[in-house]
Amino acid sequence: MNVKQKKATAPKRDVSSSPSQSSTSDSNNASSESDDITPANDKVLTKYSMAAEVANAVLKELIAAVKEGVEVGHLCSLGDQRLLELTGNLFKKEKGVQKGISMPTCVSVDNCVCHFSPLKSEPPILLKEGQLVKIDLGAHVDGFIATAAHSVVVGASEENKTSGKKAHAIFAAYNIMEMVLRMLKPAKSFKNFEVTDRIGKLAKIYGTTPVENMLSHQIERFKTVGEKQIIQNPSEEQKPKVEKCSFENFEVYTIDILISSGEGKVKTHDARTTVFKKADDVVYSLKLKASRSFLYEAQRRFGVMPFSLRQFDDEKTAKVGSTECSKHDLMQPYQVFYEREGEVVAQFKCTAIIMPTGIFKIAGLPLDTALVECDVKIQNEEIAALLGETLKPKKKKSNKKGAGEKKPEKEKDATEETKGEATKENVDGKRMTEYGLARSRSQAIIDSASVFAYPLSKTYSVPNISQYSADYTRYHGLRTYSTVKPRAYPTYRSYFPYHNYSSSQLRSLYWNDKDDRYNNCHSRALQPRHFVDYHATNPFFMNHSFTFHPNKYGYKLPSYYRSFYYVSPYYDYYCNNAYNYAHNYR
């Protein structure tokens, strides 16, 4: 998203981007680091799309609510409320999934450029006929961000079309956004400074000026500002501060275009800054209790996402806390900028994903050209050609006869049904070779990450595991004890220290498949063949079932009376001293 600060310095890497600290566990963060968090992952792409759907839906509602006499603060509150409601309906059953506002609703009118979200205690500002209103907002799902902005004129209709400099600014901003989207295609090999140059050229065609030093940029999970940036109308001071870059597949960008009917130079007026974001890598001991309370509440509720002071119940504490936090760089302020009085600024923002098949514009609404009248024609052939391109290439139609006829669907094989992700639902019927297991069970134990990570056979090799029950598949198949809670002993986790075994010990391992009624734990236990008779009186084994004393009963007692067990942490030590224990405890 666009930071819109006069200093366009390259942002620091967001080290604190543990998802909003409201409800994400450390284990969740650790697991997410190893996952693919780019849109190449279908789950990630889905979450981006969900956030975009929420942003687009709320933006449509607010555009419909823009009418003469409506209060600006009411639109801001309505937008934030709807963003929270719609995101709150997503992933209800999954724990630890962050969702909410990625950009608080800002409503900026006429020459107010951006970030205007008035406090509830401030005097109300009512919309008037003919004013140009910019609505900016965003949502996120699990840290995957989608933001959008749109410009609309109060009272505009097909009978009362917007014209003049307002129409020129609107058309310029929208067409520039569409042009930039098409320049993101990696195949075109455009650099960010080339995009900046084209933005200035197209704005000049409409007789407008890009607002100085405003940024479009890459976004990532829980990062509102990424490494790659596109600056529009940079000053001589800011030009060298934006690093040159190109665009690649599976990157996500927020394209934020602000066009002024005037010179494009902005200033801060008396309007209070109400939108803030937690700064990165800054530590400071705050002196005021109110400031500490504000910082804690902001981190707990919003994490690394921008927020508005309107969202705090205690406005006084929020004012005091935000002042001290921003003074010591703990909070990054989103300042309210203004163009010269009498000019207007139009804004269009979208979120786009670069995919190998084209550009996916997931957030951002199309311009209703029926409400705006503009007679400017684009003579520049290069820019006109860019605007004439489609974001996604059209599929080629087949020239073969009967291409329009639907082909009958092939009947699925039993083998095809088992393809896909290795989960408990489709693990039945898979061959052992699909899991990379050797024919030797002992070798499989050595190669596998955990002895219970794969369904090992009770014989030395087995071509198919579908013979086992669903319970066994869920308990042992493709699941480790780190993700499965054992039902036999909820407070104790045990495993075989197979990495310390000799080859002879490994060959002696076998599955003990006795009926459940003869033991007090799971019926399938891996145990050594030549130690089974002596464990009953061994202090290193847990035994709460039938007791078996070899000296008293010899070996005549049926095998199903023997106790079955899971190995204790001392089992490795026991294996190395098996002979002594076997004789000392008889």
C-alpha positions as MATLAB code, in Angstrom:
seq = 'MNVKQKKATAPKRDVSSSPSQSSTSDSNNASSESDDITPANDKVLTKYSMAAEVANAVLKELIAAVKEGVEVGHLCSLGDQRLLELTGNLFKKEKGVQKGISMPTCVSVDNCVCHFSPLKSEPPILLKEGQLVKIDLGAHVDGFIATAAHSVVVGASEENKTSGKKAHAIFAAYNIMEMVLRMLKPAKSFKNFEVTDRIGKLAKIYGTTPVENMLSHQIERFKTVGEKQIIQNPSEEQKPKVEKCSFENFEVYTIDILISSGEGKVKTHDARTTVFKKADDVVYSLKLKASRSFLYEAQRRFGVMPFSLRQFDDEKTAKVGSTECSKHDLMQPYQVFYEREGEVVAQFKCTAIIMPTGIFKIAGLPLDTALVECDVKIQNEEIAALLGETLKPKKKKSNKKGAGEKKPEKEKDATEETKGEATKENVDGKRMTEYGLARSRSQAIIDSASVFAYPLSKTYSVPNISQYSADYTRYHGLRTYSTVKPRAYPTYRSYFPYHNYSSSQLRSLYWNDKDDRYNNCHSRALQPRHFVDYHATNPFFMNHSFTFHPNKYGYKLPSYYRSFYYVSPYYDYYCNNAYNYAHNYR';
ca = [
       0.000    0.000    0.000;
       1.054    3.538   -0.463;
       2.820    5.034    2.517;
       2.445    8.465    0.970;
       5.163   10.057    3.000;
       7.455   12.620    1.532;
      10.462   10.413    2.207;
      10.394    7.440   -0.121;
      13.178    5.566    1.608;
      13.357    1.834    1.061;
      11.432    0.159    3.890;
      13.097   -2.102    6.384;
      12.301   -5.778    6.311;
       9.378   -6.451    8.615;
      11.049   -8.541   11.288;
       8.148   -8.072   13.681;
       5.652   -9.486   11.277;
       4.443  -12.120   13.601;
       0.852  -11.967   12.586;
      -1.106   -9.492   14.497;
      -0.364  -10.315   18.018;
      -3.997  -10.730   18.881;
      -4.237  -14.480   18.417;
      -1.290  -16.059   16.615;
       0.796  -18.644   18.424;
       4.543  -18.990   18.140;
       4.198  -22.475   16.718;
       1.904  -21.139   14.019;
       4.475  -18.533   13.073;
       7.261  -21.084   12.955;
       5.308  -23.400   10.714;
       4.292  -20.623    8.339;
       7.904  -19.601    7.772;
       8.693  -22.840    5.987;
       5.546  -22.749    3.823;
       5.293  -21.139    0.406;
       3.659  -17.760    1.052;
       3.521  -16.667   -2.577;
       0.469  -16.977   -4.861;
       2.123  -20.029   -6.408;
       0.508  -21.790   -3.454;
      -3.204  -22.298   -4.161;
      -4.130  -21.747   -0.513;
      -2.301  -18.419   -0.486;
      -3.992  -17.353   -3.729;
      -7.364  -18.224   -2.211;
      -6.701  -16.078    0.855;
      -5.636  -13.124   -1.309;
      -8.869  -13.549   -3.282;
     -10.957  -13.696   -0.109;
      -9.432  -10.468    1.201;
      -9.988   -8.829   -2.197;
     -13.642   -9.893   -2.284;
     -14.195   -8.298    1.112;
     -12.449   -5.061    0.077;
     -14.411   -4.837   -3.182;
     -17.735   -5.553   -1.472;
     -17.228   -2.879    1.192;
     -15.985   -0.385   -1.406;
     -19.177   -0.885   -3.441;
     -21.309   -0.292   -0.349;
     -19.511    2.949    0.476;
     -19.718    4.245   -3.104;
     -23.483    3.693   -2.989;
     -23.615    5.561    0.341;
     -21.865    8.670   -1.018;
     -24.673   11.231   -1.149;
     -25.136   14.879   -0.372;
     -25.390   15.518    3.372;
     -23.686   12.290    4.444;
     -21.050   12.708    7.152;
     -17.466   11.735    6.260;
     -16.898   10.185    9.696;
     -19.977    8.015    9.254;
     -18.549    6.583    6.010;
     -15.266    5.799    7.773;
     -17.018    4.027   10.657;
     -19.309    2.135    8.282;
     -16.383    0.944    6.184;
     -14.371   -0.318    9.180;
     -17.419   -2.003   10.670;
     -18.221   -3.852    7.444;
     -14.599   -4.892    6.936;
     -14.538   -6.485   10.389;
     -17.916   -8.151    9.892;
     -17.076   -9.726    6.542;
     -13.581  -10.877    7.479;
     -14.944  -12.220   10.766;
     -17.110  -14.661    8.841;
     -14.050  -16.313    7.265;
     -12.161  -19.304    8.733;
     -14.339  -19.463   11.816;
     -13.422  -23.067   12.576;
      -9.662  -22.626   12.176;
      -7.694  -21.307   15.117;
      -4.883  -18.792   14.792;
      -5.959  -17.335   11.428;
      -5.587  -13.565   11.531;
      -8.105  -11.480    9.614;
      -9.362   -7.944    9.658;
      -8.473   -4.488    8.398;
      -5.266   -3.936    6.453;
      -6.059   -0.278    5.758;
      -8.639    1.675    7.799;
     -11.314    3.414    5.765;
     -10.217    6.917    4.741;
     -12.500    9.379    2.947;
     -10.657   12.366    1.437;
     -12.592   15.130   -0.313;
     -11.502   17.404   -3.205;
      -8.008   18.796   -2.524;
      -7.439   16.526    0.487;
      -5.067   13.934   -0.945;
      -5.203   10.970    1.427;
      -5.461    9.424    4.903;
      -8.374   11.500    6.190;
     -10.216    9.590    8.928;
     -11.620   12.143   11.403;
     -12.066   11.415   15.097;
     -15.536   11.028   16.533;
     -15.049   14.103   18.724;
     -14.193   16.371   15.777;
     -16.850   18.570   14.122;
     -18.785   16.652   11.444;
     -17.902   17.211    7.786;
     -20.856   16.826    5.406;
     -20.566   15.988    1.730;
     -21.767   18.531   -0.803;
     -22.988   18.281   -4.376;
     -20.184   18.056   -6.919;
     -17.375   17.179   -4.486;
     -14.797   14.585   -5.574;
     -14.631   11.868   -2.896;
     -11.784    9.344   -2.593;
     -12.469    6.157   -0.595;
      -9.443    4.092    0.468;
      -9.626    0.825    2.449;
      -8.196   -2.689    2.744;
      -8.685   -6.125    4.275;
      -6.453   -9.080    5.025;
      -6.944  -12.796    5.601;
      -4.151  -14.583    7.456;
      -1.870  -11.644    6.678;
      -2.519  -11.704    2.922;
      -3.438   -8.137    2.048;
      -5.804   -6.598   -0.500;
      -6.371   -2.843   -0.672;
      -8.404   -0.713   -3.048;
      -9.402    2.920   -3.593;
     -11.963    4.601   -5.819;
     -12.966    8.152   -6.742;
     -16.583    9.243   -7.121;
     -18.311   12.607   -7.501;
     -21.257   13.418   -5.206;
     -24.477   13.602   -7.199;
     -23.000   12.370  -10.489;
     -25.388   10.480  -12.769;
     -25.923    9.705  -16.434;
     -28.016   12.873  -16.708;
     -25.566   14.907  -14.605;
     -22.129   13.780  -15.797;
     -18.889   14.990  -14.279;
     -16.766   17.072  -16.654;
     -13.881   19.544  -16.657;
     -10.788   19.136  -14.511;
     -12.469   16.646  -12.194;
     -13.232   14.356  -15.144;
      -9.701   14.764  -16.500;
      -8.175   13.869  -13.121;
     -10.447   10.832  -12.760;
      -9.780    9.512  -16.267;
      -6.039   10.148  -15.931;
      -5.779    8.319  -12.589;
      -7.795    5.322  -13.763;
      -6.044    4.920  -17.119;
      -2.615    5.300  -15.511;
      -3.482    2.517  -13.072;
      -4.567    0.276  -15.963;
      -1.404    1.103  -17.918;
       0.844    0.290  -14.944;
      -0.884   -3.065  -14.502;
       0.009   -4.030  -18.068;
       3.599   -2.930  -17.575;
       3.996   -5.404  -14.714;
       4.104   -8.352  -17.115;
       7.569   -9.940  -16.760;
       7.681  -10.700  -20.482;
       7.765   -6.970  -21.249;
      10.872   -6.479  -19.062;
       9.884   -2.992  -17.866;
      11.817   -1.503  -14.959;
      10.188    0.562  -12.241;
      11.806    3.807  -13.404;
      10.361    3.209  -16.887;
       6.922    2.903  -15.323;
       7.497    6.200  -13.529;
       8.335    7.851  -16.856;
       5.137    6.562  -18.548;
       3.014    7.751  -15.620;
       4.225   11.307  -16.170;
       3.621   11.107  -19.922;
       0.038    9.877  -19.644;
      -0.815   12.404  -16.920;
       0.452   15.181  -19.162;
      -1.878   14.068  -21.984;
      -4.860   14.806  -19.700;
      -3.383   18.116  -18.530;
      -2.853   16.764  -15.013;
       0.093   16.068  -12.697;
       0.911   12.991  -10.581;
       1.028   13.849   -6.894;
       4.677   14.156   -5.910;
       6.548   11.241   -4.310;
       3.602    8.863   -3.963;
       4.385    5.149   -4.016;
       3.032    1.938   -5.457;
       4.806   -1.089   -4.051;
       5.126   -4.788   -3.594;
       3.286   -6.406   -0.690;
       3.864   -9.682    1.119;
       2.318  -11.595    3.964;
       1.991   -9.243    6.959;
       4.060   -6.663    5.062;
       2.144   -3.644    3.847;
       5.263   -2.311    2.110;
       7.658   -4.655    0.328;
      11.095   -4.169   -1.140;
      10.119   -3.175   -4.682;
       8.558    0.242   -5.283;
       7.263    2.453   -8.070;
       7.407    6.158   -7.351;
       5.337    8.686   -9.278;
       6.578   12.216   -9.974;
       9.710   11.906   -7.809;
      11.523   15.000   -6.629;
      15.247   15.330   -7.319;
      15.882   14.442   -3.694;
      13.799   11.243   -3.802;
      14.830    9.878   -7.211;
      18.058    8.161   -6.080;
      16.399    6.726   -2.966;
      14.159    4.319   -4.893;
      16.138    1.293   -6.053;
      15.741    0.068   -9.625;
      13.879   -3.205   -9.969;
      12.002   -5.429  -12.401;
       8.857   -7.485  -11.943;
       8.623  -11.257  -11.587;
       5.959  -13.947  -11.490;
       4.067  -14.605   -8.263;
       4.719  -11.124   -6.889;
       1.850   -9.059   -5.479;
       1.620   -5.281   -5.911;
      -0.521   -2.436   -4.673;
      -0.841    0.047   -7.530;
      -1.839    3.397   -6.002;
      -2.252    6.322   -8.389;
      -3.027    9.877   -7.234;
      -3.459   12.565   -9.896;
      -3.894   16.287   -9.279;
      -5.491   18.910  -11.463;
      -2.816   21.308  -10.156;
       0.954   21.135   -9.696;
       0.934   17.943   -7.630;
       2.836   19.445   -4.703;
       1.272   18.666   -1.348;
       1.510   20.044    2.177;
       0.240   19.126    5.633;
      -2.395   21.423    7.114;
      -3.988   21.538   10.530;
      -5.745   18.190   10.171;
      -4.793   15.736   12.910;
      -3.004   12.532   11.866;
      -5.228    9.643   12.922;
      -3.851    6.701   10.926;
      -0.762    4.928   12.285;
       1.185    1.736   11.825;
       3.601   -0.014   14.175;
       7.176    0.761   13.138;
       9.760   -1.954   12.532;
      12.737   -2.765   14.749;
      12.307    0.221   17.071;
      12.565   -0.222   20.845;
      11.939    2.572   23.315;
      10.789    2.694   26.930;
       7.753    4.967   26.999;
       7.401    7.261   29.997;
       3.643    7.814   30.091;
       1.324    5.074   31.283;
      -1.248    6.141   28.688;
       1.323    5.690   25.922;
       2.277    2.222   27.119;
      -1.381    1.252   27.304;
      -1.969    2.606   23.785;
       1.036    0.759   22.342;
       0.018   -2.530   23.961;
      -3.556   -2.232   22.722;
      -2.440   -1.311   19.195;
      -0.049   -4.269   18.996;
      -2.625   -6.667   20.401;
      -5.465   -5.630   18.088;
      -3.736   -4.627   14.870;
      -0.225   -6.094   14.924;
       1.692   -4.721   11.945;
      -1.388   -3.430   10.087;
      -2.325    0.284    9.862;
      -5.168    1.438   12.093;
      -7.156    4.575   12.891;
      -7.574    6.258   16.262;
     -11.318    6.123   15.552;
     -11.142    2.432   16.445;
     -10.202    3.173   20.086;
     -12.899    3.662   22.711;
     -10.691    5.892   24.864;
      -9.936    8.687   22.419;
      -7.965   10.762   24.939;
      -5.539    7.927   25.700;
      -5.180    7.208   21.995;
      -4.269   10.841   21.262;
      -1.660   11.008   24.014;
      -0.208    7.588   23.257;
       0.020    8.128   19.493;
       1.805   11.438   20.012;
       4.566    9.982   22.196;
       4.879    6.798   20.137;
       5.287    8.690   16.852;
       7.696   11.132   18.495;
      10.029    8.244   19.353;
       9.439    6.391   16.036;
       7.485    3.533   17.603;
       4.570    4.385   15.324;
       4.708    5.415   11.687;
       2.158    8.194   11.034;
       0.125    8.340    7.815;
      -0.042   12.084    7.448;
      -2.980   13.907    5.891;
      -1.786   15.797    2.784;
      -3.487   18.616    0.887;
      -3.128   20.031   -2.619;
      -3.545   23.760   -3.197;
      -7.031   25.121   -2.500;
      -9.292   25.022   -5.538;
      -7.622   21.963   -7.098;
      -8.860   18.385   -6.952;
      -7.077   15.056   -6.568;
      -8.368   11.727   -7.927;
      -7.218    8.353   -6.620;
      -7.511    4.795   -7.921;
      -5.847    1.866   -6.186;
      -5.876   -1.853   -6.886;
      -4.122   -5.031   -5.783;
      -2.632   -7.159   -8.556;
      -0.935  -10.561   -8.669;
       1.614  -11.365  -11.381;
       0.934  -14.900  -12.582;
       2.527  -16.825  -15.465;
      -0.820  -16.635  -17.279;
      -1.184  -12.862  -16.899;
      -1.996  -10.116  -14.406;
      -4.786  -10.823  -11.925;
      -6.404   -7.616  -10.695;
      -8.073   -8.985   -7.592;
      -8.995   -5.782   -5.699;
     -10.200   -2.532   -7.227;
     -13.365   -1.567   -9.085;
     -13.812   -0.504  -12.720;
     -14.574    3.113  -13.579;
     -18.197    3.857  -14.463;
     -17.558    5.863  -17.630;
     -21.271    6.664  -17.937;
     -20.895    9.124  -15.053;
     -17.795   10.926  -16.355;
     -17.399   12.891  -19.557;
     -13.932   13.417  -21.016;
     -13.017   14.242  -24.630;
      -9.248   13.709  -24.337;
      -7.839   11.239  -26.873;
      -4.523    9.443  -26.382;
      -2.257   10.019  -29.383;
       0.835    8.328  -27.960;
       1.020    4.997  -29.822;
       2.993    3.141  -27.152;
       0.616    4.135  -24.337;
      -2.456    3.503  -26.500;
      -1.120    0.030  -27.343;
      -0.555   -0.734  -23.656;
      -4.090    0.329  -22.727;
      -5.459   -1.783  -25.567;
      -3.910   -4.985  -24.237;
      -5.750   -7.462  -22.087;
      -4.432   -8.284  -18.635;
      -4.766  -12.016  -19.262;
      -4.134  -13.548  -22.712;
      -7.178  -14.965  -24.460;
      -7.346  -18.714  -24.875;
      -6.802  -19.884  -28.443;
      -9.812  -21.550  -30.019;
      -9.276  -24.952  -31.565;
      -9.882  -25.207  -35.342;
     -10.667  -28.901  -35.197;
     -14.144  -30.084  -36.056;
     -16.373  -30.619  -33.131;
     -14.212  -28.399  -30.957;
     -17.333  -26.818  -29.536;
     -18.713  -30.153  -28.451;
     -18.037  -31.230  -24.941;
     -15.847  -34.256  -24.656;
     -17.188  -37.036  -22.439;
     -15.441  -37.138  -19.134;
     -13.109  -40.043  -18.616;
     -13.993  -42.417  -15.871;
     -11.605  -42.059  -13.020;
      -9.334  -44.937  -12.196;
      -9.070  -46.191   -8.668;
      -5.420  -45.197   -8.876;
      -6.316  -41.641  -10.007;
      -8.583  -41.180   -7.027;
      -5.662  -41.774   -4.703;
      -3.453  -39.186   -6.381;
      -2.950  -35.770   -4.828;
      -2.102  -34.655   -1.366;
      -1.113  -37.389    1.058;
      -3.797  -36.999    3.702;
      -5.761  -39.377    5.838;
      -8.681  -39.150    3.407;
      -6.857  -40.580    0.375;
      -4.003  -42.567    1.859;
      -5.767  -45.921    1.474;
      -4.670  -47.793   -1.604;
      -1.324  -46.065   -2.064;
       1.663  -48.248   -2.733;
       4.580  -48.282   -0.371;
       6.897  -47.177   -3.171;
       4.988  -43.900   -3.379;
       6.247  -43.038    0.090;
       9.866  -43.738   -0.873;
      10.158  -46.753    1.396;
      12.583  -49.595    0.755;
      11.383  -53.194    0.769;
      13.272  -53.905    3.964;
      11.299  -52.756    6.996;
      14.470  -52.099    8.975;
      15.825  -49.956    6.153;
      12.526  -48.098    6.041;
      12.864  -47.307    9.721;
      16.318  -45.873    9.141;
      15.241  -43.791    6.137;
      11.992  -42.417    7.527;
      11.820  -39.263    9.647;
       9.941  -41.098   12.382;
       9.206  -44.740   12.974;
       5.492  -43.919   13.006;
       5.636  -41.443   10.128;
       4.810  -44.077    7.497;
       2.613  -47.192    7.568;
       5.132  -49.953    8.126;
       4.024  -53.484    7.483;
       3.924  -56.342    9.952;
       5.780  -58.420    7.358;
       9.009  -57.442    5.701;
       7.332  -55.957    2.626;
       3.809  -55.239    1.492;
       2.687  -53.728   -1.828;
      -0.478  -52.078   -0.561;
      -1.696  -50.728    2.771;
      -5.396  -50.695    1.978;
      -5.765  -53.921    3.985;
      -5.441  -51.981    7.193;
      -8.371  -50.364    8.919;
      -9.251  -46.687    8.733;
      -8.305  -46.290   12.368;
      -4.823  -47.638   11.723;
      -4.407  -45.402    8.684;
      -5.374  -42.328   10.645;
      -3.216  -43.298   13.593;
      -0.069  -44.448   11.800;
      -0.432  -43.501    8.145;
       1.538  -40.408    7.082;
       1.072  -38.773   10.474;
       3.739  -38.334   13.131;
       3.273  -38.138   16.870;
       3.949  -34.394   16.611;
       0.554  -33.985   14.942;
      -1.418  -36.925   16.381;
      -2.387  -37.134   20.013;
      -2.013  -40.743   21.197;
      -5.207  -42.037   22.718;
      -3.442  -44.597   24.897;
      -1.536  -42.181   27.114;
      -2.375  -38.494   26.762;
       0.477  -37.264   28.948;
       3.314  -39.375   27.586;
       4.894  -39.494   24.128;
       7.170  -42.385   23.286;
       9.118  -43.491   20.244;
      11.862  -45.905   19.243;
      15.405  -44.501   19.269;
      16.038  -46.469   16.089;
      18.999  -44.319   15.053;
      21.076  -46.003   17.806;
      20.154  -49.573   16.854;
      22.519  -52.069   15.353;
      21.466  -53.975   12.243;
      20.745  -57.120   14.313;
      18.511  -55.156   16.663;
      16.657  -53.585   13.740;
      16.017  -56.981   12.212;
      14.427  -58.119   15.456;
      11.719  -55.443   15.465;
       8.196  -56.600   14.749;
       4.626  -55.408   15.156;
       2.799  -56.807   18.171;
      -0.774  -57.197   16.890;
      -2.724  -58.443   19.908;
      -6.364  -57.772   20.521;
      -7.333  -54.640   22.469;
      -8.939  -56.559   25.301;
      -5.560  -57.972   26.351;
      -3.783  -54.675   26.837;
      -4.402  -51.143   28.021;
      -2.872  -49.215   25.135;
      -3.093  -49.159   21.356;
      -3.159  -52.612   19.853;
      -0.304  -51.980   17.430;
       3.046  -51.604   19.208;
       6.521  -51.918   17.747;
       8.721  -53.984   20.037;
      11.858  -56.142   19.938;
      11.278  -59.842   19.301;
      13.861  -61.166   21.742;
      13.060  -58.928   24.733;
       9.305  -59.291   24.881;
       9.233  -61.982   27.554;
      11.321  -60.098   30.102;
       9.834  -56.659   30.085;
       7.126  -57.349   32.654;
       9.469  -57.100   35.641;
      11.811  -54.576   34.024;
      11.712  -51.138   35.740;
      12.365  -49.336   32.459;
       9.086  -50.395   30.890;
       5.592  -49.212   31.667;
       3.303  -52.132   32.371;
      -0.231  -51.969   33.720;
      -1.660  -55.096   32.123;
      -1.313  -58.816   32.807;
       1.865  -59.759   34.641;
       4.009  -62.536   33.216;
       6.815  -64.192   35.209;
       8.911  -66.531   33.045;
      10.390  -68.418   36.046;
       7.000  -69.317   37.459;
       5.081  -70.096   34.298;
       7.883  -70.791   31.830;
       6.858  -70.371   28.223;
       3.660  -72.415   28.361;
       1.412  -69.399   28.971;
      -0.405  -68.365   25.742;
       1.231  -65.396   24.054;
      -1.855  -63.223   24.253;
      -1.478  -63.082   28.045;
       1.783  -61.217   27.702;
       1.745  -57.494   28.390;
       2.045  -55.069   25.520;
       3.651  -51.725   26.000;
       5.117  -48.586   24.528;
       8.830  -48.116   25.028;
      10.146  -45.840   27.764;
      12.893  -43.229   27.236;
      15.343  -45.694   28.796;
      14.755  -48.325   26.154;
      17.988  -47.517   24.318;
      19.939  -48.104   27.510;
      18.041  -51.315   28.077;
      18.895  -52.601   24.589;
      22.598  -52.098   25.182;
      22.401  -54.070   28.450;
      19.794  -56.597   27.425;
      21.690  -59.665   28.540;
      22.233  -58.365   32.088;
      18.643  -57.290   32.525;
      17.327  -60.529   31.121;
      19.159  -62.517   33.798;
      19.028  -60.141   36.760;
      15.262  -59.702   36.670;
      14.198  -63.299   36.050;
];
